[in-house]
Amino acid sequence: MMYTSWQVEWTYRGTVATAAQHPQSGEGPNENAISLLADGKTLTVVMRFDNGDGTPLDPLKAKNSPYYQSFSSDVSASHN
């Protein structure tokens, strides 16, 4: 599927992660960033799987969840 946005054309290739694949996550994958690495063919995506914010009024509820990273070395045909 081809899209045009802000004078840039891009094609949807797939989904890296969904909430259904990670039921332990309260929010599912979100706030992600994607980058093409220096080799010109490897994509990396970094994403959060939970809020990690906690609340200043109750620090015991803070989650401090880790970030996750995924790579695709075939320009998004697959990922790991």
N, C-alpha and C positions, 0 to 999 in steps of 0.2 A: 504494500500500500504506500503510495507516494504522497507526501504532504509538502506544502509550501507555506513557510512562515517567515516573515521579516526578510524576504528576498533570499531565503536559504531553502533548498530542497533537501528533504530527508526521507528515509524509508524505515518504517517500523519493522524490526527484525525479530523481536521476541521479548519475553518478560524474564527478568533475572530472578525475581523472588516475589511470592505472593503471601498474603496473610494466611491463607489456607495451608500452605506448605510449612508454616511456622506457628502452630497453634499456641506454643508457649509464650509468644510475644503478645503483649497487651495491645499494641497498635499496629503490628505488622510492619513490613519494611517501609521506610519513609525517609524524607530529607536526604535523598541520594545525590551523588555527584558522579559524573562519568568523565573519563579522560582517555585520549589516545596517547599511548606511550611513545617514547622516542623511536622505537623500531618501525613505527608507521602502520603496524598491523594488530597490535595488542591493545584491547580496551580494558580498562579497569573501572569498576563501580564500587563506591564506598557508600554504605547505607546504615541507618539506625534501625533497630528492630523493637525498640521500646522508647518510652519517653525519657527516662533517665533524669528528669527534672526534680522529682521529689517536691516537697513544699517547704518553704522556710519555717512554717509554723510546726511542722512535724518531720524532722530530719530522719526519723525511723522509717518513713515511707519512701525515702529517696531510693531509686533503683540503680543508678550508675551502671546502666547496661552497656555492653561493649558495642563497638562498631563492627560491621562485617565487610569483607572485601571479596569481590568476585572478578575473575579474569576471563577474557576470551581472546585466544591467540589466532582466531580465524575470522576476525572482523565481525564478531557477534553471531556467527552461525551456531556457536555453542559457548558454554561458559562452565567454569568450575569454581 
